[in-house]
Amino acid sequence: MSQTDSTDDAGAQGRTVVRLRTGLGAVKVAVVELWLVAFGLFSTVGYGVRDGFDRRPAVGVIYTAIVTLASFGAVAGGGTLLGVDLLGPRGVAAAVGFVTASTAGSVVLTDTANRDYRGYAARRLSLGTAADPTDKQQAATDAEAASTEAGESVGNGDAQSTATDDAGDDAGGTEEPAPDHSDPQRGSDAAGNSDGMSGQYVTAPPDIDFDDVAGFDDLKTELHERVIDPLEEPEKYEKYGLSVENGFLLYGPPGTGKTYISKALAGELAINYIGVKGSDIISKWLGEGTQNVAELFAEARDHQPCLIFVDEIDALTPERTSANQHQDQTQMVNQFLEEISDINESDADIVIVGATNRRDQIDNAMLRSGRLSVQIEVGKPGAKTRVAIFDVHLNAPRSADLDATEIAQQSTGLTAADMEQVATEAARSAMRREGKVTTADVSAAIDEVRN
């Protein structure tokens, strides 16, 4: 054999290897793509069947029948292409089996996603970090030292011990609570809570009341009649078969004072306060939003009497008939509806106030009687209220020529938040020249806020 023949054989073998590798790569890609398509169809069918039955049994039956017929058509078509007769009972069985298996698979996937694996993860982490005996010995030494210091502290001051015991009475003992590893961004008013509350969301009664709310006389009167007076004069209201309204929806443009009014209501009643936004509750993790809703209401029940304020409630309870809504969002809305209904049926000392500037985006079931049935519009303040809000927030020396009528006329269309900003900017202007706030300062501040 010549050297040329040997070279040709080697080249042919190399090309064969390349072709085999290319073919195997194509097969791998095809398998992955087919698996992804099959899994997508599997998941879509399973969640679709469950969602149909969650909405209405008739919808579920119709959807299941359509999917079964479509699956049968796909099976029969595949059989025709492969030369196998699947038009009879085999095809029907294959289609029904696919729909049943996909539905069962969606249940398993949802159950797996809803499980709380934090305890398991913590145990695994503790096992991993405690493997070093030196670390164990150091931890034991630190614990013994801490115990000794704690004993000395108790023996050195009776007053300190008494204060600690008093603070722990409501918690059922003096045992130090476990550290909170929750999301620090969750609960817009719970962050930095130092009022003795052990919860993740709850805070002590706000230090403002209706005396701090300028204007809004009609709204304050209605809240008095529906919430405050029934609590202060229960016999009078029971005589007429009336009780405290548990659910309110405050709707109107942004910046009109809905959050401030809810805090003032809790302060007027001197009850615990929970303030959250809808975006604080929803989560990208499957099932966590529903769990957050349950935890929120459980905490409110543990700290009764309590007022729950949910800002941007439209984000938390969107209309469930939306075609783009995921099954997890539907479950979260259902959980919220169940919690509110339970509060009304059990006569719990909990008041729920929702706020939104998009009332049309809220699920209709949330607005029916027994839930957020009292809907109050909080519009832009009138002239008298705008001046009163400005007066409350202006904590600076004032000139004698400060004209309330001119301020009212110039501020037409501004919200409560705008008037607070006007007061701040007017005071800043006066501070620059170290003088008193004048009407000119206020006019300039109004122009700045408008622009």
C-alpha positions in Angstrom: 0.0 0.0 0.0 1.4 3.4 -1.0 1.6 6.4 1.2 -1.1 8.1 -0.8 -3.6 5.3 -0.1 -2.9 5.5 3.6 -3.6 9.2 3.7 -6.9 8.7 1.8 -8.0 6.1 4.3 -7.2 8.3 7.3 -9.1 11.2 5.7 -12.2 9.0 5.1 -12.2 7.8 8.7 -11.9 11.4 9.9 -14.9 12.5 7.8 -16.9 9.5 9.1 -16.2 10.5 12.7 -17.3 14.1 12.0 -20.5 12.9 10.4 -21.3 10.7 13.4 -20.6 13.5 15.8 -22.8 15.9 13.8 -25.6 13.3 13.6 -25.5 12.6 17.4 -25.6 16.4 18.0 -28.6 16.7 15.8 -30.3 13.8 17.6 -29.6 15.4 21.0 -31.0 18.7 19.9 -34.1 17.0 18.5 -34.7 15.0 21.7 -34.3 18.1 23.9 -36.7 20.1 21.7 -39.3 17.3 21.6 -39.0 16.9 25.4 -39.6 20.6 25.9 -42.6 20.6 23.5 -44.1 17.6 25.2 -43.5 19.0 28.7 -45.1 22.3 27.6 -48.2 20.6 26.2 -48.3 18.4 29.3 -48.2 21.4 31.7 -50.6 23.5 29.6 -53.2 20.8 29.4 -53.0 20.0 33.1 -53.2 23.5 34.5 -55.8 24.4 31.9 -58.1 21.6 33.1 -57.7 22.6 36.7 -58.2 26.3 36.0 -61.4 25.5 34.0 -62.9 23.6 36.9 -61.8 26.3 39.4 -63.6 28.9 37.4 -66.8 26.9 36.9 -67.6 23.2 36.5 -69.2 23.7 33.1 -66.1 25.5 31.9 -63.9 22.6 33.1 -66.1 20.0 31.4 -66.1 21.9 28.1 -62.4 22.5 28.2 -61.6 18.9 29.1 -63.8 17.6 26.2 -62.1 19.9 23.7 -58.6 19.0 24.9 -59.5 15.3 24.8 -60.8 15.5 21.2 -57.7 17.5 20.1 -55.5 14.9 21.8 -57.3 12.1 20.1 -56.9 13.8 16.7 -53.2 14.2 17.3 -52.8 10.5 18.3 -54.9 9.3 15.3 -52.9 11.6 13.0 -49.6 10.3 14.4 -50.8 6.7 14.0 -51.7 7.3 10.3 -48.2 8.7 9.6 -46.6 5.7 11.3 -49.0 3.2 9.6 -50.6 2.2 12.9 -54.3 2.0 13.4 -55.1 4.3 16.4 -58.6 5.4 15.4 -60.3 3.0 17.7 -60.3 2.5 21.5 -56.5 2.7 21.6 -56.5 6.3 20.4 -59.3 7.2 22.8 -57.5 5.6 25.7 -54.2 7.3 24.7 -56.0 10.7 24.6 -57.8 10.3 27.9 -54.6 9.0 29.5 -52.7 12.0 28.4 -55.2 14.5 29.7 -55.6 12.6 33.0 -51.8 12.2 33.5 -51.2 15.9 32.7 -53.8 17.0 35.2 -52.4 14.7 37.9 -48.9 16.0 37.1 -50.0 19.6 37.6 -51.4 18.8 41.0 -48.1 17.2 42.0 -46.1 20.1 40.7 -48.3 22.6 42.5 -48.0 20.6 45.8 -44.3 20.5 45.5 -44.0 24.2 44.8 -46.2 25.0 47.8 -44.1 23.0 50.3 -41.9 24.9 52.7 -38.4 23.6 52.3 -36.7 26.2 54.6 -36.6 23.8 57.6 -35.0 21.1 55.5 -32.5 23.5 54.0 -31.7 24.9 57.5 -31.0 21.4 58.8 -28.8 20.6 55.8 -26.9 23.8 56.3 -26.4 23.2 60.0 -25.1 19.7 59.3 -22.6 21.1 56.8 -21.4 23.9 59.0 -21.2 21.7 62.2 -18.9 19.1 60.6 -15.7 20.7 62.1 -15.4 19.6 65.7 -13.4 22.8 66.4 -16.4 24.8 65.4 -18.6 22.7 67.8 -16.3 23.3 70.7 -16.1 27.0 70.0 -19.9 27.3 69.8 -20.3 25.5 73.1 -17.7 27.8 74.7 -19.5 30.9 73.4 -22.9 29.6 74.6 -21.5 28.9 78.1 -20.0 32.4 78.2 -23.2 34.0 77.1 -25.1 32.0 79.8 -22.7 33.2 82.5 -23.1 36.9 81.4 -26.9 36.6 81.3 -26.9 35.2 84.9 -24.7 38.0 86.1 -27.0 40.6 84.4 -30.1 39.2 86.1 -28.4 39.2 89.5 -27.2 42.8 89.1 -30.4 44.7 88.5 -34.0 43.9 89.6 -35.4 46.9 87.6 -34.0 45.6 84.3 -35.3 42.1 85.0 -38.8 43.5 85.8 -38.9 45.5 82.6 -37.9 42.5 80.6 -40.6 40.4 82.2 -43.3 43.0 81.6 -42.3 43.3 77.9 -42.5 39.5 77.5 -45.9 39.0 79.2 -47.9 39.3 75.9 -45.6 36.8 74.2 -46.4 34.2 76.8 -43.0 34.1 78.6 -39.6 35.6 78.7 -38.0 33.4 76.1 -36.2 35.5 73.5 -38.0 35.3 70.1 -36.3 33.6 67.2 -34.7 36.0 64.7 -36.8 37.1 61.8 -35.3 35.9 58.5 -38.1 37.3 56.4 -37.8 39.6 53.4 -36.8 43.1 54.8 -38.8 44.8 52.1 -42.0 43.1 53.0 -44.5 45.2 54.9 -44.1 48.9 54.1 -44.8 50.0 57.7 -43.5 47.0 59.6 -39.8 47.8 58.9 -37.9 49.0 61.9 -40.6 48.0 64.3 -39.4 48.7 67.8 -42.7 48.9 69.7 -42.6 45.5 71.3 -44.6 43.8 68.4 -43.3 40.4 67.6 -44.9 40.1 64.2 -43.6 40.6 60.7 -46.2 43.1 59.6 -47.9 44.6 62.7 -46.9 47.8 64.4 -48.2 49.7 67.4 -51.1 52.2 67.1 -50.0 55.2 65.0 -49.4 58.4 66.9 -51.8 60.4 64.7 -55.6 60.6 64.8 -58.4 62.5 63.1 -57.3 65.8 64.7 -54.2 65.6 62.5 -56.3 65.1 59.3 -57.1 68.5 57.8 -60.4 68.7 56.0 -62.2 65.5 54.8 -65.0 66.2 57.2 -67.6 64.0 55.3 -65.1 61.1 55.2 -64.3 61.3 58.9 -68.0 61.5 59.8 -68.7 58.3 57.8 -65.8 56.4 59.4 -67.1 57.6 62.8 -70.6 56.3 62.1 -69.5 52.9 60.6 -66.4 52.0 62.7 -65.7 54.3 65.7 -69.2 54.8 67.2 -70.2 51.1 67.0 -67.1 50.3 69.0 -67.7 53.0 71.6 -71.5 52.6 71.8 -72.1 48.9 71.1 -75.5 48.8 72.9 -76.9 51.6 70.8 -76.0 49.9 67.5 -77.0 46.4 68.7 -80.4 47.7 69.5 -80.9 48.4 65.7 -79.1 45.2 64.6 -76.0 47.1 63.4 -72.4 46.3 64.0 -68.9 47.5 62.9 -68.2 47.6 59.2 -65.1 45.4 58.7 -64.3 46.2 55.1 -63.7 49.5 53.3 -62.3 50.5 49.9 -60.9 54.0 49.5 -60.5 54.9 45.9 -59.3 58.0 44.1 -56.4 59.7 42.4 -52.9 59.2 43.8 -51.8 61.5 46.6 -55.2 62.3 48.0 -54.4 61.1 51.5 -55.8 57.5 51.6 -52.8 56.1 53.5 -52.7 59.0 55.9 -56.5 58.6 56.6 -56.2 54.9 57.3 -53.3 55.5 59.8 -55.4 58.3 61.5 -58.3 55.8 61.8 -56.1 53.3 63.6 -54.7 56.0 65.8 -58.2 57.3 66.6 -59.2 53.8 67.6 -55.8 53.2 69.4 -55.5 49.8 67.8 -52.6 47.9 66.2 -51.8 48.8 62.6 -50.7 46.7 59.6 -49.8 48.7 56.5 -48.7 46.9 53.3 -48.7 47.3 49.6 -50.1 44.8 47.2 -46.6 44.4 45.7 -45.2 43.5 49.1 -47.5 40.4 49.2 -47.2 39.0 45.7 -44.2 36.9 44.9 -42.4 35.5 41.8 -42.3 32.1 43.6 -45.2 29.8 43.1 -47.4 29.6 46.1 -45.6 32.2 48.2 -48.1 35.0 47.5 -51.0 32.8 48.9 -48.8 31.9 51.9 -48.1 35.6 52.5 -51.8 36.5 52.6 -52.5 33.7 55.1 -49.6 34.9 57.3 -50.7 38.5 57.1 -54.2 37.7 58.4 -52.9 35.2 61.0 -50.8 38.0 62.4 -53.7 40.4 62.5 -55.8 37.8 64.4 -53.0 37.3 66.9 -52.8 41.1 67.5 -56.5 42.0 67.7 -57.9 44.7 67.7 -56.1 45.6 64.5 -56.5 47.6 61.3 -55.1 46.2 58.0 -54.4 48.7 55.3 -53.6 47.4 51.8 -52.4 50.0 49.4 -52.5 49.2 45.7 -55.0 46.4 46.5 -55.7 46.1 42.7 -52.3 44.4 42.3 -53.2 41.9 45.0 -56.8 41.1 44.0 -57.0 41.4 40.2 -60.0 40.3 38.2 -59.9 36.5 38.0 -61.5 36.3 34.6 -58.4 37.7 33.0 -57.0 35.3 30.3 -53.4 36.2 31.2 -53.8 35.4 34.9 -51.8 32.4 36.3 -53.3 29.7 38.5 -51.2 30.9 41.4 -52.6 34.4 41.2 -56.2 33.0 41.2 -55.3 31.0 44.3 -54.0 34.1 46.0 -57.2 36.1 45.3 -59.2 33.1 46.6 -57.2 33.1 49.8 -57.8 36.8 50.3 -61.5 36.4 49.8 -61.7 33.5 52.2 -59.8 35.5 54.9 -62.1 38.5 54.6 -65.2 36.4 54.7 -63.9 34.5 57.8 -63.3 37.8 59.6 -66.8 39.0 58.9 -68.4 35.7 59.9 -66.4 35.4 63.1 -66.9 39.0 64.3 -63.2 39.5 64.7 -61.9 42.9 65.9 -60.2 43.5 62.6 -60.9 46.4 60.2 -59.7 46.0 56.6 -59.1 49.1 54.5 -58.0 48.8 50.8 -56.8 51.7 48.7 -56.6 52.0 44.9 -56.8 54.4 42.0 -57.9 51.6 39.7 -61.2 50.3 41.2 -62.2 48.7 37.9 -59.2 46.3 38.1 -60.3 44.7 41.3 -62.1 41.4 41.3 -65.9 41.9 41.6 -66.2 39.3 44.4 -63.9 41.5 46.5 -66.5 44.4 46.3 -69.6 42.5 47.2 -71.5 42.7 50.6 -69.5 41.2 53.5 -66.1 42.1 52.1 -65.0 45.5 50.9 -68.6 46.6 50.6 -68.2 50.2 51.8 -66.6 52.1 48.9 -65.6 55.7 49.6 -64.2 58.0 47.0 -61.3 60.1 48.2 -61.1 62.9 45.7 -58.9 65.9 45.4 -59.4 68.3 48.3 -61.5 71.4 48.0 -60.3 75.0 48.6 -60.9 74.9 52.3 -59.3 71.6 52.8 -56.2 72.5 50.7 -55.6 75.6 52.9 -56.1 73.5 56.1 -53.6 70.9 54.8 -51.1 73.6 54.0 -51.6 75.1 57.5 -51.1 71.8 59.3 -47.8 71.0 57.4 -46.3 74.5 57.5 -44.1 74.6 60.6 -42.2 77.8 59.9 -42.4 81.5 60.8 -45.3 83.1 58.9 -45.6 86.6 57.5 -48.6 88.7 58.4 -49.6 89.1 54.7 -50.0 85.3 54.2 -53.3 85.2 52.3 -55.4 82.0 52.7 -57.8 83.0 49.9 -55.1 83.5 47.4 -53.4 80.2 48.4 -56.8 78.5 47.9 -57.3 80.0 44.4 -53.8 79.3 43.2 -53.7 75.7 44.4 -56.8 74.6 42.5 -56.4 70.9 41.4 -53.6 70.0 43.8 -53.8 66.9 46.0 -53.2 66.6 49.7 -49.7 65.3 49.0 -49.1 68.3 46.7 -50.1 70.8 49.4 -47.8 69.1 51.9 -45.0 69.6 49.3 -46.0 73.2 48.8 -45.6 73.9 52.6 -42.2 72.3 52.5 -40.9 74.2 49.5 -42.3 77.5 50.9 -40.5 77.0 54.2 -37.3 76.1 52.3 -37.6 79.4 50.4 -38.0 81.4 53.5 -35.1 79.7 55.2 -32.7 80.6 52.3 -33.2 84.3 53.1 -33.7 83.7 56.8 -37.1 85.4 56.8 -40.8 84.5 57.2 -43.0 82.6 54.8 -44.9 85.0 52.5 -47.6 84.6 49.9 -44.9 85.0 47.3 -43.1 82.0 48.7 -46.2 79.9 48.6 -47.0 81.0 45.0 -43.5 80.1 43.8 -43.8 76.7 45.6 -47.2 76.0 43.9 -45.7 76.7 40.5 -42.7 74.5 41.3 -45.0 71.6 42.4 -47.2 72.0 39.3 -44.2 71.8 37.0 
